[in-house]
Amino acid sequence: MAVFNGTDLVLKTIAEAGGSEFILAHSTSCTLSINVDTIDVSSKESGGKLDVLGGLKSFELSADGLMEFAATSTTKPQSLNQLMQAGTAVTFTFALATPAGYKYTGSALVTSIEITGGTEDASTYSVSMSGTGALTQTSI
């Protein structure tokens, strides 16, 4: 079994139309959640047990990181905010920084961006995205 260091797992996006893919800068964590809704098909013949069918499949992405406010920032929450305001989907890749095994790719709508600055604390950002369309797993 090849176990890897979670530090190597990154969320890459393309934040500008025609732009190139980049890793969300200063990221401290990233998450991909893959879900399936269930449809209750229980009946009197179920013997008091829950019976379900698979329904809609969905996925969500999130990332947290350290915020940078320079005009030439590579953090890109400002670009993601522009896409969120326009309702434009973000193209993403969720994979190891050094390609190995497989990667996930797809499109997602930015659903929230949070920028936080506590007293005597590092300024941080959080971004959440909801998948639209298919999530593709590809061998590398």
N, C-alpha and C positions, 0 to 999 in steps of 0.2 A: 504494500500500500504506500503510495507516494503522498505524504502529508506535506502541505506547504504552509509557509508563514503568511498569516492574514495580511501583513503589511504589503504583500505583493499583489493583493486583489484591489483593482481600481475600477472606477466608473469613468469612462471617456464619453465625451459628447461633442457634437458639432453645434456651436451656439450661434453662428452667423450663416446666413444663406451663402453657399459657395465656399464656406470656410473649411479649414482642415480640422480633423479630430484632435482633441486635446484631453489630457487627464485633468479632472477638476483639481485645481492647485491647492496645496496645503491641506489636502483631505486627511482627516483623522479616522474616518470610518465610512463604509459604504455598504448598502444592503439591497439585495434583490429578493422580493417576496413573490412566489408563484402560487396562485390560488385556483380553486375550482369551487363554484357554487354547487349546492346540493338541492335537489328537488325531492320533497317528501312524497313518496308513493306508498305510504303505509295504508293498510286496509284492515278490515276485520280478519282477513286471512293471514295477517302478519304475526299472529300469535302474541300480540303485545310488544313486538319488537319493531324498532324503527327500520324502514326500508327506504333507501334513497337511490336516486339516479344522479349521474354527473350532469351538471348544467354548464353555465358560462364559465370559461376560463379567463383568468385575468392575471396581471402582474403589476407590481409597484416597485419603484426604486427610491432610494433615499441616500443622501450623503451629508456628512458634517465635515467642517474644516475650519481652518483659521482664516479670518477675513483680512483682505488687503485692500486699502482704499486709494492706492496710487492711480492716476489717470491711465496708466499703461498696465493696470492690474491683469495678472494672468488667472486670478481666481474666477472670474467670469459670472458672478451672480448678477451683475448688472445686465449682461447679455441674456442670461436666462430670464430675468425679469421682463425684458423687452419681448421675448418670445411668449412668456406667460400672458402679458397684457394683450398681445396680438392673437392669442389662441393658437399659436403655431407649434406643431409637434417638434420635439427634439429627437434627432437621431442619436443613438447611444450604442456603446459596446461595454459589456461587463465581463472582465476577464483578468487574468494575471498580467502584470506589467510586462513581464518577460513571457512572450507567448509560449504556452504549453497546454496540451490536452485539448480543451475546447473553450469556446467563448459564446456568450449570449449577445444577440443584437436585436434591435427593433426601434420602434418610435414610441415616444411618451409625451404627454402634456405635462408641463410644469404646473403643479397644483398649489404649491406654497413655497415661499422663500422667507426665511427668518434670519435676521442679523441681530446678534446680541453682543452687548458689551457691559460686563459687570465691573464693579469697582475693583481696581487692582487685579484684573483678570484679562486674559487674552480675548480679543474680539473674535467672535465666531460666526459662521453661517450654517444654516441647514437648508437643504432643498429636498422637496418631495415631488415625485412624478408618478403619474398614473399611465400605465401602458395603453396604447391604442393599436389595434391590429394584432398580428402574430408576433410571438417571441420566438426567435430562431436560435437553435443551438447548433453550432458548427464546429467540427473538428479542426484543429490547427495543425 
